Amino acid sequence: MLFMVNIVVHLPGDWPREKVEQLASAETARGMQCIKEGKLRRIFRIVGQRANFSIWEAGSPEELHATLTSLPMHPYMDVSVTPIIKHSTTEAWEAAHGAMPPF
C-alpha cells in the first residue's frame, strides 16, 4: 500500500543548536534506512518550513504507524496520512511507454 504523508516538525525553540543538529542527524540516518528498506519512496521539502510531503510504502496502516513512530523526531511531529493508489494516467503511460520518467 502507498501512503502520502505530510509531516510538520515543531521543535522546542529553546534547544541548543547542538541538540537540534544531533536530532536532525539521527532523523536523516533513520530516513536513509527507511529508503534502503523500501519504505520511504520519495520525500519533498516544503519550502520555508520544517515540513515535508513524502510517499511511503507499507503492508498495512499499522506497519506505516510503526515506521513513522520509529523516526527520532516523531514526538515533535504533526503527521497526516492519506492512502493513495495509482492514477489512471500513470497506468496508461506505463502501458504505452513503460516506467514513468524519474524525477
N, C-alpha and C positions, 0 to 999 in steps of 0.2 A: 504494500500500500504506500502511496505517496501522500505527503502532507506538506502544505505551505505553512511555514511558521514565521510569525512576526515576534521578534524579541526586542524589548526595550529594557536597557540596563539603567538602574538607579543606584549608583554607589554613594556611600556617605561622603559628603563634601569635606569633612574634616580629616579624612585619611591622609597620612603622609604619602608623598609621591612614590616612595619605595614600595609601600604596601599595594598601591594601585598597580604598579608595574609588575610586581610579583604575581598578583591575581590575574592580570592580563596575560602574562606569560604562561601560567597554568591553563588558562582558558584556551589559548592558542594551541598548546600541546594536546589538550583533550580534543579540540576541534580537528586537528590533524589526524588523530587516532580514529575519530568518527569517519573521516573521509576514507582512510585506509580500510576501515571495516565495511565501507559501502553504505553507511547510514546517512551521512551528510553528503548530499549530491551536489548542491550549489549553495553559495552564500553571497549575499549582496549587501554592502553597507548602505545605510540610509544617510544621505548627505547631511552633514551638520548635526548629527545625533550619535549617541552611543546606542545604536539600534541596527537591526538588520532584518531582511527578509531572507528566508532560506528554504530549500527543498530537502526534505528528509525522507528516507525510506525505512519502513518498519513493517514487521509482520502483523502488528496489531496496535491499537491505540495504547495498550498497556506497555508494549515494548518501547514505543516512542516516549511515553512518560518516563520510563526507567532511564532511557538515554538522556533525555533533557534534564532530568534531576541529577544526573551524574556530572553535569557541567559545573565547574568551580564557581561560576558567577550566578548559578541558579537562585540562590537565596535573595539576590538583588534584581531579579528579572521579572518583568511582566511579560507573559507568554500568551499568544493567541495562536490557535491551531485550526487549520482548515483542511479537511481531507480533499484531495484533488484526483482527477482522472485525466487521461489523455484526451485532448481536444480532437474533434473530427478532422480539422485541417492538418494537424500533425499526422494523424493516421493516413490521410490522403497523400501527404508529402512522402511519408515513408514507403507507401505502396508504389509510388511513382519513381522515387529517387533514392530510397534507402534512408539511412540515418539522417536526422536533422543536422544542419551545419553546426559546428561548435560555436560557442560564444566567442 
